[in-house]
Amino acid sequence: MNKKSDYQRVSTHEQLFSASGVIAAANKIVADRFGLTPENASTNPAFMTPDRLAEQTQGKCELFLLVVSGVAVGTIGIEAAPDNPDLWYIERLAVLPEEQGNGYGVALMNFAHAAIRDRGAHFSSVAIINENTELKAWYSKLGYEETGKRVFEHLPFTVCFMKKGLS
């Protein structure tokens, strides 16, 4: 990341619109790869709208935009686990397809890890499509370990849960 970058907490309608666009664009590739549609996976981030994002994040998830040279290129959200003050969830990690491979995903994860540590927690968790082996390997390189899998009736894939200790 050699360009001027800035992390912005999503708080305006314009930022929400930008964030939902980044999330939808980044996840469309995954939806296409795994055959996800609004009919079989309506909650998938590939079908994100500003209204849905506002509903999902209001009051619980802190959502951030990564803005590089004035352009929103990525998003990440963090949310406290309701039953464990030492654990936070990382959600809505997304990087525009044309910006993937530039280190923005790692930068967003490092930002989220620092934010979680700043809130006094020591662990972060992610949930991904279990069959997305490339993404699972990417998280493993960042120090995440698989903690379990679960099938949800409303989803056409298995969800893999991964966790990392933050020192």
C-alpha positions as CSV (number, residue, x, y, z in Angstrom):
1,M,0.0,0.0,0.0
2,N,2.0,2.9,-1.3
3,K,-0.9,5.3,-1.9
4,K,-2.4,7.6,0.6
5,S,-5.0,5.6,2.6
6,D,-7.4,6.3,5.3
7,Y,-9.8,4.2,7.5
8,Q,-13.1,5.8,8.0
9,R,-15.9,4.7,10.4
10,V,-19.1,4.4,8.3
11,S,-21.5,7.0,9.6
12,T,-23.0,8.8,6.7
13,H,-25.4,7.7,4.0
14,E,-22.7,8.3,1.3
15,Q,-20.3,6.0,3.2
16,L,-22.9,3.4,3.6
17,F,-23.7,3.5,-0.1
18,S,-19.9,3.1,-0.9
19,A,-19.5,0.3,1.6
20,S,-22.5,-1.7,0.3
21,G,-21.1,-1.3,-3.3
22,V,-17.7,-2.6,-2.3
23,I,-19.2,-5.5,-0.4
24,A,-21.5,-6.5,-3.2
25,A,-18.8,-6.2,-5.9
26,A,-16.2,-8.2,-3.9
27,N,-18.6,-11.0,-3.0
28,K,-20.2,-11.3,-6.5
29,I,-17.1,-13.3,-7.6
30,V,-17.7,-15.8,-4.7
31,A,-21.4,-16.0,-5.4
32,D,-20.8,-16.8,-9.0
33,R,-18.2,-19.4,-8.2
34,F,-20.4,-21.2,-5.7
35,G,-23.7,-20.7,-7.6
36,L,-25.3,-18.4,-4.9
37,T,-28.4,-16.5,-5.9
38,P,-30.9,-14.3,-4.1
39,E,-33.2,-17.3,-4.2
40,N,-30.8,-19.8,-2.5
41,A,-28.7,-17.4,-0.4
42,S,-30.5,-14.2,0.0
43,T,-28.4,-13.0,2.9
44,N,-25.1,-13.4,1.0
45,P,-23.1,-10.2,0.9
46,A,-23.1,-10.4,-2.9
47,F,-26.7,-9.1,-2.7
48,M,-25.9,-6.3,-0.3
49,T,-27.9,-3.0,-0.4
50,P,-27.3,0.1,1.6
51,D,-30.6,-0.5,3.5
52,R,-29.7,-4.0,4.4
53,L,-26.2,-3.0,5.4
54,A,-27.6,-0.3,7.6
55,E,-29.9,-2.8,9.2
56,Q,-27.2,-5.3,9.8
57,T,-24.7,-2.9,11.4
58,Q,-26.9,-0.5,13.3
59,G,-26.1,-0.7,17.0
60,K,-23.8,-3.7,16.9
61,C,-21.2,-3.8,14.2
62,E,-18.6,-1.1,13.7
63,L,-18.1,-0.8,10.0
64,F,-15.0,0.8,8.4
65,L,-14.1,1.9,4.8
66,L,-10.6,1.8,3.5
67,V,-10.2,4.8,1.3
68,V,-7.2,5.0,-1.0
69,S,-6.5,8.2,-2.9
70,G,-10.1,9.2,-2.4
71,V,-11.6,5.9,-3.6
72,A,-13.3,3.4,-1.3
73,V,-11.5,0.1,-2.0
74,G,-12.4,-2.0,1.0
75,T,-14.5,-2.6,4.1
76,I,-14.3,-4.4,7.4
77,G,-16.5,-4.7,10.4
78,I,-16.0,-5.7,14.0
79,E,-18.6,-6.8,16.4
80,A,-18.4,-7.9,20.1
81,A,-19.5,-11.5,20.7
82,P,-22.6,-11.2,22.8
83,D,-21.6,-13.9,25.4
84,N,-17.8,-13.4,25.5
85,P,-16.2,-10.0,26.1
86,D,-12.8,-11.4,25.1
87,L,-14.0,-12.3,21.6
88,W,-14.9,-10.1,18.6
89,Y,-16.2,-11.1,15.2
90,I,-14.7,-9.8,12.0
91,E,-17.3,-9.2,9.4
92,R,-17.8,-7.8,5.9
93,L,-14.2,-8.0,4.9
94,A,-14.3,-7.0,1.2
95,V,-11.9,-5.5,-1.3
96,L,-12.9,-4.4,-4.8
97,P,-12.1,-7.1,-7.3
98,E,-9.8,-4.7,-9.3
99,E,-7.9,-3.9,-6.1
100,Q,-7.4,-7.4,-4.8
101,G,-3.8,-8.5,-4.6
102,N,-2.6,-5.1,-3.5
103,G,-2.3,-6.0,0.2
104,Y,-5.6,-4.2,1.2
105,G,-7.1,-7.3,2.7
106,V,-4.2,-7.9,5.0
107,A,-4.1,-4.1,5.9
108,L,-7.8,-4.3,6.8
109,M,-7.3,-7.3,8.9
110,N,-4.4,-5.7,10.7
111,F,-6.6,-2.6,11.3
112,A,-9.4,-4.8,12.7
113,H,-7.0,-6.7,15.0
114,A,-5.7,-3.5,16.4
115,A,-9.2,-2.1,16.9
116,I,-10.2,-5.3,18.7
117,R,-7.1,-5.2,21.0
118,D,-7.9,-1.5,21.7
119,R,-11.3,-2.6,23.0
120,G,-9.6,-5.0,25.4
121,A,-10.3,-8.3,23.7
122,H,-7.8,-11.0,22.9
123,F,-9.5,-13.1,20.2
124,S,-11.1,-12.6,16.8
125,S,-13.3,-14.9,14.8
126,V,-14.4,-15.2,11.2
127,A,-17.1,-17.3,9.5
128,I,-16.5,-18.3,5.9
129,I,-17.8,-20.7,3.2
130,N,-16.1,-23.9,4.1
131,E,-15.7,-24.9,0.5
132,N,-13.8,-21.7,-0.2
133,T,-10.4,-23.4,0.3
134,E,-8.4,-20.4,-1.0
135,L,-10.0,-18.1,1.5
136,K,-9.5,-20.6,4.3
137,A,-5.8,-20.9,3.4
138,W,-5.5,-17.1,3.4
139,Y,-7.0,-16.8,6.9
140,S,-4.7,-19.7,8.0
141,K,-1.7,-17.7,6.8
142,L,-2.9,-14.8,9.0
143,G,-2.9,-17.2,12.0
144,Y,-6.5,-18.3,12.1
145,E,-7.4,-21.9,13.1
146,E,-10.6,-23.7,12.3
147,T,-12.8,-24.1,15.4
148,G,-15.8,-25.8,13.8
149,K,-18.2,-26.2,11.0
150,R,-22.0,-25.8,10.8
151,V,-24.7,-26.4,8.3
152,F,-27.6,-23.9,8.3
153,E,-30.9,-24.8,6.8
154,H,-31.2,-21.5,4.9
155,L,-27.7,-21.7,3.3
156,P,-26.5,-24.0,0.4
157,F,-23.0,-24.4,1.9
158,T,-21.3,-25.3,5.1
159,V,-20.0,-22.4,7.3
160,C,-16.5,-22.7,8.7
161,F,-15.6,-20.8,11.9
162,M,-12.0,-19.8,12.5
163,K,-10.4,-18.0,15.4
164,K,-7.2,-16.2,16.2
165,G,-5.5,-15.1,19.4
166,L,-4.4,-11.5,19.3
167,S,-1.3,-10.7,21.3
